[in-house]
């Protein structure tokens, strides 16, 4: 399709073919350049034309042509993205009708998807590895209990602690309590802090 062949009617035909085909349809290798030239021609016509009625018609054609051109590109773009995903996942999509700028887009997408997968999986793998290979001291530090350890010096009647649990403590019991509870019991002289 040469620049002279690009018109509203032909673009509508290409649009319908793209809508009805799961694969990119065959278009001229210079399709986008010819389309761009056609749009520029319409713009120049509006500048040169003096008849307001004709200007209005040309502007409508220009606007409608841009919409169809965008739709054609978006339909093809979607197929290119799907083909790139298929390729990365091991498929062999039919790319024979892609023209040069579309092939570049396809190759770039495939490269980015592969690089992204590699980065994500290497990062996940590294994080898992770092988590499982932590030094023993580090793992023990994570488990350390900051609560004081106390020894009960006399029997304490049943009570509800600051953590809303019920306690029944006997003389010589050794346990870890929250700082708040330990401080209260230390003030009452019923426990001694061991650690």
C-alpha positions in Angstrom: 0.0 0.0 0.0 1.6 3.2 -1.2 1.0 6.6 0.3 -1.6 7.3 -2.5 -3.4 4.1 -1.4 -3.9 5.3 2.1 -7.4 6.7 2.6 -10.2 6.4 5.1 -11.8 3.5 3.3 -8.6 1.4 3.1 -7.8 2.2 6.7 -11.2 0.9 7.7 -10.6 -2.3 5.8 -7.2 -2.8 7.5 -8.9 -2.1 10.9 -11.5 -4.8 10.3 -8.9 -7.3 9.2 -6.9 -6.6 12.4 -10.0 -6.9 14.6 -11.0 -10.3 13.0 -7.5 -11.9 13.0 -5.7 -13.3 16.1 -2.4 -12.6 14.3 -1.0 -9.4 12.9 -2.3 -9.0 9.3 0.0 -8.2 6.3 0.6 -4.5 5.9 3.1 -2.6 3.7 6.6 -2.2 5.2 6.2 1.6 4.9 2.6 1.6 6.3 3.3 3.9 9.3 5.4 6.4 7.2 2.7 6.5 4.5 0.0 7.0 7.1 2.0 9.8 8.6 2.4 11.4 5.2 -1.3 11.1 4.6 -2.2 12.8 7.9 0.3 15.6 7.1 -1.3 16.0 3.7 -4.8 16.4 5.3 -3.4 18.9 7.8 -1.9 21.0 4.9 -5.2 20.8 3.0 -7.0 22.4 6.0 -4.4 25.2 6.0 -4.7 25.9 2.3 -8.4 25.5 1.9 -10.5 28.7 2.1 -14.0 27.1 1.9 -15.2 26.7 5.5 -17.4 23.7 4.6 -14.5 21.9 3.0 -12.2 22.7 6.0 -14.8 21.2 8.3 -15.0 18.0 6.2 -11.2 17.7 5.9 -10.9 18.1 9.7 -13.5 15.4 10.3 -11.6 13.1 8.0 -8.4 13.9 9.7 -9.9 13.2 13.2 -11.5 10.0 12.1 -8.4 8.8 10.3 -6.3 9.4 13.5 -8.8 7.4 15.5 -8.6 4.5 13.1 -4.8 4.7 12.8 -4.5 4.6 16.6 -6.9 1.6 16.8 -4.9 -0.3 14.1 -1.7 0.3 16.0 -3.2 -0.7 19.4 -4.7 -3.9 17.9 -1.3 -4.8 16.5 0.5 -3.7 19.6 -1.6 -6.0 21.7 -0.8 -8.9 19.4 2.9 -8.1 19.7 2.8 -8.0 23.5 1.0 -11.4 23.5 3.5 -12.8 21.1 6.4 -11.6 23.3 4.9 -13.3 26.3 4.3 -16.5 24.3 7.9 -16.5 23.2 9.2 -16.0 26.7 7.0 -18.9 27.9 8.4 -21.2 25.2 5.9 -20.6 22.4 6.7 -19.9 18.7 4.2 -17.3 17.6 3.8 -16.4 13.9 5.7 -13.1 13.4 5.9 -13.1 9.6 3.6 -10.0 9.2 5.4 -7.8 11.6 7.1 -4.9 9.9 10.5 -3.5 11.1 9.5 -1.1 13.8 7.2 -3.8 15.2 9.9 -6.4 15.2 12.1 -4.0 17.2 9.3 -3.6 19.7 8.8 -7.3 19.9 12.5 -8.0 20.5 12.7 -5.2 23.1 9.7 -6.7 25.0 11.2 -10.2 25.0 14.5 -8.9 26.3 12.8 -6.8 29.0 10.6 -9.7 30.1 13.5 -12.1 30.3 15.7 -9.6 32.2 12.8 -8.8 34.6 12.2 -12.5 35.3 15.9 -13.1 35.9 16.1 -10.1 38.3 13.0 -11.1 40.2 13.9 -14.8 40.5 17.6 -14.0 41.4 16.4 -11.6 44.1 13.9 -14.1 45.5 16.5 -16.8 45.5 19.1 -14.5 47.1 16.6 -13.5 49.8 15.7 -17.1 50.6 19.4 -18.0 50.6 20.3 -15.1 53.0 17.5 -16.1 55.3 18.6 -19.7 55.5 22.3 -19.0 55.9 22.1 -16.5 58.7 24.9 -17.0 61.3 23.8 -19.0 64.4 24.3 -16.0 66.7 22.1 -13.8 64.6 19.3 -16.4 64.7 19.7 -16.8 68.4 19.6 -13.0 68.8 16.3 -12.9 67.0 14.8 -15.3 69.4 16.1 -13.6 72.6 13.6 -12.6 75.1 13.9 -9.1 76.5 11.5 -9.7 79.3 13.1 -10.1 82.8 13.4 -13.5 84.4 12.2 -13.5 88.0 12.1 -16.0 90.9 8.9 -15.9 93.1 9.9 -15.4 96.8 6.5 -16.2 98.3 3.1 -17.7 97.2 1.0 -15.1 95.4 -2.8 -15.5 95.3 -4.3 -15.9 91.8 -4.4 -12.6 89.9 -4.9 -11.2 86.4 -1.7 -9.7 84.9 -1.3 -6.7 82.7 -1.5 -9.1 79.7 -5.0 -10.1 80.8 -3.9 -13.7 81.7 -4.6 -15.3 85.0 -1.6 -16.2 87.1 -1.2 -18.5 90.1 2.4 -18.2 91.3 4.1 -20.3 94.0 7.3 -19.7 96.0 10.4 -20.7 94.0 8.7 -20.5 90.6 11.0 -19.1 88.0 9.5 -17.4 84.9 9.8 -14.6 82.4 7.3 -11.8 82.8 6.7 -8.6 80.9 8.6 -5.6 82.2 5.4 -3.9 83.5 4.4 -7.0 85.5 7.9 -7.6 86.8 8.2 -4.1 88.0 4.9 -4.3 89.9 5.8 -7.6 91.6 9.3 -6.3 92.4 7.8 -3.3 94.1 5.6 -5.6 96.2 8.8 -7.6 97.1 7.2 -11.0 96.0 9.7 -11.7 93.3 13.5 -11.2 92.7 14.9 -10.5 89.3 17.4 -13.2 88.2 18.2 -11.7 84.8 
